[in-house]
Amino acid sequence: MQWNSIQEFLHMGGYALYVWGSFGATAAVVAMEVLQARAHRKSVIKSLAMELEHEDNTP
């Protein structure tokens, strides 16, 4: 498909709502996944640090 202007490109031949909506939904899901992975990693590191500290304090 060939576009003669940026406006035609953004309009996507009348399918802009579907095209840009799907891009937006995908970006939102990927962002949520990244944030959840970071939060999980942080909690695992904190848990491991607490476990290591507990092991160090046991006689």
DRENDO-1510 file (C-alpha; in Angstrom, 1 decimal, always signed):
<recs>
REC; n; res; u; v; w
REC; 1; MET; +0.0; +0.0; +0.0 .
REC; 2; GLN; +1.3; +3.5; -0.9 .
REC; 3; TRP; +0.4; +6.7; +1.0 .
REC; 4; ASN; +0.8; +10.1; -0.5 .
REC; 5; SER; +0.8; +11.9; +2.9 .
REC; 6; ILE; +1.2; +11.3; +6.6 .
REC; 7; GLN; -2.5; +12.0; +7.0 .
REC; 8; GLU; -3.4; +9.1; +4.6 .
REC; 9; PHE; -0.9; +6.9; +6.5 .
REC; 10; LEU; -2.5; +7.7; +9.8 .
REC; 11; HIS; -6.0; +7.2; +8.4 .
REC; 12; MET; -5.0; +3.7; +7.2 .
REC; 13; GLY; -7.5; +3.5; +4.4 .
REC; 14; GLY; -10.4; +3.8; +6.8 .
REC; 15; TYR; -9.1; +1.2; +9.3 .
REC; 16; ALA; -7.2; +3.5; +11.6 .
REC; 17; LEU; -9.3; +2.8; +14.6 .
REC; 18; TYR; -8.6; -1.0; +14.3 .
REC; 19; VAL; -5.0; -0.6; +13.4 .
REC; 20; TRP; -4.0; +2.0; +16.0 .
REC; 21; GLY; -6.3; +0.5; +18.6 .
REC; 22; SER; -4.5; -2.9; +18.2 .
REC; 23; PHE; -1.1; -1.2; +18.4 .
REC; 24; GLY; -2.2; +0.7; +21.6 .
REC; 25; ALA; -3.6; -2.4; +23.2 .
REC; 26; THR; -0.5; -4.4; +22.5 .
REC; 27; ALA; +1.7; -1.6; +23.8 .
REC; 28; ALA; -0.4; -1.5; +27.0 .
REC; 29; VAL; -0.2; -5.3; +27.5 .
REC; 30; VAL; +3.6; -5.3; +27.0 .
REC; 31; ALA; +4.1; -2.4; +29.4 .
REC; 32; MET; +2.0; -4.2; +32.0 .
REC; 33; GLU; +4.0; -7.4; +31.6 .
REC; 34; VAL; +7.3; -5.5; +32.0 .
REC; 35; LEU; +6.0; -3.7; +35.2 .
REC; 36; GLN; +4.8; -7.0; +36.6 .
REC; 37; ALA; +8.1; -8.8; +35.8 .
REC; 38; ARG; +10.0; -6.0; +37.5 .
REC; 39; ALA; +7.8; -6.1; +40.6 .
REC; 40; HIS; +8.1; -9.9; +40.8 .
REC; 41; ARG; +11.9; -9.7; +40.4 .
REC; 42; LYS; +12.0; -7.1; +43.2 .
REC; 43; SER; +10.0; -9.3; +45.6 .
REC; 44; VAL; +12.1; -12.4; +44.8 .
REC; 45; ILE; +15.3; -10.5; +45.5 .
REC; 46; LYS; +13.8; -9.1; +48.8 .
REC; 47; SER; +12.7; -12.6; +49.8 .
REC; 48; LEU; +16.1; -14.1; +49.0 .
REC; 49; ALA; +17.8; -11.4; +51.0 .
REC; 50; MET; +15.6; -12.0; +54.0 .
REC; 51; GLU; +16.2; -15.7; +53.7 .
REC; 52; LEU; +20.0; -15.2; +53.5 .
REC; 53; GLU; +19.9; -12.8; +56.5 .
REC; 54; HIS; +17.9; -15.4; +58.5 .
REC; 55; GLU; +20.5; -18.1; +57.7 .
REC; 56; ASP; +23.3; -15.8; +58.8 .
REC; 57; ASN; +21.7; -15.1; +62.1 .
REC; 58; THR; +21.1; -18.8; +63.0 .
REC; 59; PRO; +23.7; -20.3; +65.3 .
</recs>
